[in-house]
Amino acid sequence: MKIGTDGVLLGAWTEFYQPKTILDVGTGSGLIALMMAQKFLDASIDAVEIEKEASKEAESNFKISPWNKRLKIYPVALQEFKPPVKYDIIISNPPFFDEKVPAKGIARQMARQDYQLKPEDIFKFSDRFSTPNGIITIIYPYSKVNRLISIAEHYSFYPRRITYVKGNPHAAIKRVLISFFREKITPDENNLVIENSRHHYTNEYIELTKDFYWNM
């Protein structure tokens, strides 16, 4: 699984005061779980990944990381996962594409298309296994975010923070970073532009992600 900007954005953007337990749903190569381990030094991080080769890759990456004692991979579907704890943070860069157009290779197909993992699955799981003050953080296409919010509200989760992401100042909004919790409030909303021009990153993006890049 390739490391993409979406995953880096979500991991860097997610905030919580001293979480103890974190779950990365659909971890792929383990990127976001590793970011959580680096960012929250007192937290134990679980990750689920249904695709066998990806889960093996994540397990390998966990083992060679400085935080290996706090990371654990479960090679199961979220719908079948029965965790031993409840989670302060449930985080996911989920599949976006609900059309049944074959992607190249089964692993990429699972990663891109949401018939293996739907938003409903994430919030249904979170309703049972998030702590009372826990949050769910997701990156999602702007074109589908209203549906995501509607699904969350069905399970009594409401937007807490929303960041609208643009690739450059002249581009349309492409992604939304969104954090949900159990209280209905007016969410804190802002915007993020990634690049001023190709490979010339904005100060805001650099400040957000600099702890996770060698050369930023």
C-alpha positions, 0 to 999 in steps of 0.5 A: 500500500502506497503512502498517500497525502490523505493518510499523512493529513489525517494522522497529523491532524487528529488531536486528543488529550492524552488518549490511552487507546487508539484503533486504526481501521483499515490500516494498510501498511500501518502508516496512520497507526505508526503516526499515532504511536509517534504522536501519542506516547502513552497510547496503545494502538490497535489496527485492523486490516482485512487484506492479508498481504497488507496486514503482514506488511503492517505487522512488519512495519510495526515490529521494526518501529521504535513503538513496537510494544504499543502496536498490534495488528488484527488481520480481520474485518472490522465487522468481525473484530471484538476488541478487548478495550474501548477506544479514545480515538477511532481513526480511518482513511476509509475506501471512497469509491462505492462503484463496483469498477474493478481496481488493479489487484484485489488489495487495491480494490479493497483499499479503494472501494467501500463495499468491504468497509462502509461508513455505517460499519465504522459508526456502528462499531464506534457506537459499541467500542468508543469510550464515552468521550471518544472521537472518530476521525475520518478523511473523506471526499468533499462530495460525499461528506453530507452523507457521512455526517448523516450516517454519523448522526444516525448513530448519535455522533456529531461533527466536532472539527471540520477542515476543508482541504484544497490542493492549491489556492485555485483548486476546488475543495477535494477532501474533508478532515472531520472529527466526530463525538457524542455531543451536538455542538457547532463544529470548529471549521477551517480550511487547509491549502496543501501547495502554493504551487507544485511541490511548494507547500504552504506554511500551514501544511508544513506546520501540520505535517513537519514531524512526520517527514524527513525533509519538510 
